[in-house]
Amino acid sequence: MTLDNSSAPESQPEIGEEYAEYIEDREQQMLFSMDAILAEVTALRQVIEERLTYDRVKEEAFNRLYAEVEEVRQERSFQQLRPLLMDLILLYDRIEMGIRHINGLDGSISDVTQLLQSLSDEVLEILYRRDVEAIVVGSTTFDRTLQQVIKLQPTAFASEHNQVVRVVRRGFRYRKRILRFEEVIVSDYKANN
């Protein structure tokens, strides 16, 4: 069986041309797809860069805001503390003046007592300006809502039971809240059986 060579060369160029066209179409599709992917990557890169820039700007704005808030907080804290600090400075001045005064005295107890009372009154005034006042108990009977017993003193009389013998430290309240209870010594009666 012999092969007819005359028909073979004619059919090969047709398949080759179709194949070449197919390859060319595929290359164009791939180039088109690659161009589309490149465009999407470029767009994505632009979105990422814009987002990073936005985040950087936002972070800088937040940092400035935090710094401003901290500055306002510190200023407010200073403004709240300033009156107390000024009162304490004035009290310090008064104590210093008192020390100089005592050093210049011949040791008069009356003058020293007067100076100490004056300092005590000034401290009470400083506290009063901040809504702190000394607790005043209207009765000599122990009041557990305002007072704290630090010591019991025995008594032989039933009528003296639960009576305040002495105030050791004054109590203070801020508005209606107790800062420190008044510390007292209270008489204690125990019947002898």
C-alpha positions in Angstrom: 0.0 0.0 0.0 1.4 3.2 -1.1 0.8 6.5 0.3 -0.3 9.3 -1.8 2.0 12.1 -1.0 0.3 14.6 -3.2 -2.8 14.9 -0.9 -0.8 14.9 2.4 0.9 18.3 2.0 -2.4 20.0 1.1 -4.2 18.8 4.3 -1.3 19.7 6.7 -1.3 23.4 6.0 -5.0 23.6 6.7 -4.7 22.0 10.2 -1.6 24.1 10.8 -3.5 27.3 9.9 -6.4 26.4 12.2 -4.0 25.5 14.9 -2.1 28.7 14.5 -5.4 30.7 14.6 -6.4 28.8 17.7 -3.0 29.5 19.4 -3.3 33.1 18.4 -6.8 33.4 19.9 -5.7 31.7 23.1 -2.7 34.1 23.3 -5.0 37.1 22.8 -7.4 35.7 25.5 -4.5 35.2 27.8 -3.2 38.7 27.1 -6.6 40.1 27.7 -7.0 38.1 30.9 -3.5 39.2 32.0 -4.4 42.8 31.2 -7.6 42.5 33.3 -5.7 40.9 36.2 -3.1 43.6 35.9 -5.8 46.3 36.0 -7.4 44.6 39.0 -4.1 44.3 40.8 -3.4 48.0 40.0 -6.8 49.0 41.3 -6.3 46.8 44.4 -2.9 48.3 45.0 -4.4 51.8 44.7 -7.1 50.9 47.2 -4.5 49.5 49.6 -2.3 52.6 49.3 -5.4 54.9 49.9 -6.4 52.8 52.9 -2.9 52.9 54.4 -2.7 56.7 53.8 -6.2 57.0 55.4 -5.2 54.9 58.4 -2.0 56.9 58.8 -3.9 60.2 58.8 -6.5 58.7 61.1 -3.8 57.5 63.5 -2.2 60.9 63.5 -5.5 62.5 64.2 -6.2 60.1 67.1 -2.8 60.7 68.5 -3.4 64.5 68.4 -6.8 64.0 69.9 -5.4 61.8 72.7 -2.7 64.4 73.4 -5.3 67.2 73.6 -7.6 65.2 75.8 -4.7 64.4 78.2 -3.7 68.1 78.2 -7.3 69.1 79.0 -7.5 66.4 81.7 -4.3 67.6 83.3 -5.5 71.3 83.2 -8.8 70.3 84.7 -7.1 68.4 87.4 -4.8 71.3 88.1 -7.7 73.7 88.2 -9.5 71.5 90.7 -6.4 71.0 92.9 -5.2 74.6 92.7 -7.4 76.1 95.4 -6.5 73.4 97.9 -2.8 73.7 97.0 -3.0 77.5 97.5 -4.7 77.0 100.9 -2.0 74.5 101.9 0.7 76.9 100.8 -0.9 79.7 102.9 -1.1 77.3 105.8 2.6 76.5 105.3 3.4 80.2 105.4 1.4 80.6 108.6 3.2 77.7 110.2 6.5 79.2 109.2 5.5 82.5 110.7 4.4 80.7 113.8 7.8 79.0 114.2 9.5 82.3 113.8 7.1 83.8 116.4 7.7 80.9 118.9 11.4 81.3 118.5 11.1 85.0 119.4 9.0 84.3 122.5 10.1 83.8 126.1 8.1 80.6 126.2 4.7 81.9 127.0 2.3 78.9 126.9 -0.7 81.2 126.2 0.9 82.6 123.1 1.8 79.1 121.8 -1.7 77.9 122.5 -3.2 80.8 120.8 -1.0 80.2 117.7 -1.9 76.5 117.5 -5.6 77.3 117.9 -5.3 79.8 115.0 -3.6 77.1 112.8 -6.4 74.6 113.7 -9.0 77.2 112.8 -7.3 77.8 109.4 -7.3 74.1 108.6 -11.0 73.8 109.5 -11.7 76.7 107.2 -9.7 75.1 104.3 -11.8 71.9 104.9 -15.0 73.8 105.1 -14.4 75.5 101.7 -14.3 72.0 100.3 -17.5 70.9 101.8 -15.8 69.0 104.7 -17.0 69.8 108.2 -16.3 68.5 111.7 -18.9 66.2 113.1 -20.8 67.8 116.0 -22.7 65.3 118.2 -25.5 67.0 120.1 -25.5 64.5 123.0 -23.0 63.0 125.4 -24.5 59.5 124.7 -22.5 57.4 122.3 -23.9 57.6 118.7 -22.6 54.7 116.6 -23.7 56.4 113.4 -21.1 59.2 114.0 -18.7 57.9 116.5 -16.3 55.0 116.9 -15.3 53.6 120.3 -11.5 53.2 120.7 -11.5 52.5 124.4 -14.0 51.5 127.1 -13.7 53.1 130.5 -15.3 51.2 133.4 -17.8 53.1 135.5 -19.5 52.2 138.8 -22.7 54.1 137.9 -25.4 52.7 135.6 -26.5 56.2 134.6 -23.0 56.8 133.1 -23.2 53.7 130.9 -22.6 54.4 127.2 -21.7 58.0 127.8 -18.8 59.7 126.0 -16.0 60.3 128.5 -13.7 62.0 126.0 -13.3 62.8 122.3 -9.9 61.6 121.2 -10.1 62.6 117.6 -12.7 64.7 115.9 -14.7 63.2 113.1 -15.3 64.7 109.7 -17.9 64.4 107.0 -17.9 65.4 103.3 -21.3 66.6 102.5 -23.4 63.8 104.0 -20.8 61.0 103.8 -18.5 60.2 106.8 -14.8 60.7 106.1 -13.7 59.7 109.6 -15.8 58.8 112.6 -15.3 60.7 115.8 -13.0 58.6 117.9 -14.2 58.5 121.5 -13.7 56.8 124.9 -17.0 55.5 126.3 -17.9 54.6 129.9 -18.9 51.0 130.4 -21.1 49.9 133.4 -21.1 46.3 134.4 -23.3 45.3 137.3 -21.6 43.3 140.0 -23.5 40.1 140.6 
